[in-house]
Amino acid sequence: MCGRFAQTNIIKATSDIVKTVIGKVDSIDNFNISPGQEAAVIKKYSNGRALELGHWSIFPSWAKDKEGFRPLHNTRLESLVKPYFKKLISKNRLLVPCSYFYEWSKSEENKKIPYCFKLKDNNDLMYFAGVFENNQFSIITREADGENSKIHHRQPLIINKSKINDYLNLKNNAQEILQSIKPPDLNFYQIGLEINNPKNNFKELINPLPN
């Protein structure tokens, strides 16, 4: 799954693939984005791609009971064949730029242990595949790959830069594209428990625990 992630220096980092910026995206420098918060997303318009703010978690239009429904901050790749998600993926695709993301494993004492994930061997942004309804978005996840599965059984579906055009082109079959993407190599390391509190937001959250 994807429970938290970070976005830093997003405008500069996405300048090679984004044409315009909509809204107050320049105010974003968040090391601890949690479901229900705003985050920068990339959408494709007729005049090019734009970076703008979106609300992380979809409350579907068909869900009537807000109190009894858990908003969709993640969408399984396997669920894209269901009618609601099939409609979203055919018309409402976006990318979620990400600097780091976090997952938790459980200790023998059943305590949650946080880990920070990033691309292996470089500090490039990751681009998560996502879908949206109105101004709300959900991150698509897949089964965790290799060593990552030791921490959590799901992980965000990260799109290679070479596949961005294909994914955002609504003429293409998104499910076929996503299924063809091989997960990138990721590094991960244990971090401090401060990340567990969504109110915490500072750069030191990504620091590895000392050996």
Secondary structure, DSSP 8 states (H G I E B T S, - for coil): ---EEEE-SHHHHTTTT-SEE-SSGGG--EEEE-TTSEEEEEEEETTEEEEEEEEESB--TT---TTT---BSEEEGGGGGSHHHHHHHHH-EEEEEESEEEEEEE-TT--EEEEEEEETTS---EEEEEEEETTEEEEEEEE--GGGGGT-SEEE-B--GGGHHHHH-TTS-HHHHHHH-----EEEEEB-GGGGSTT---GGGG-B---
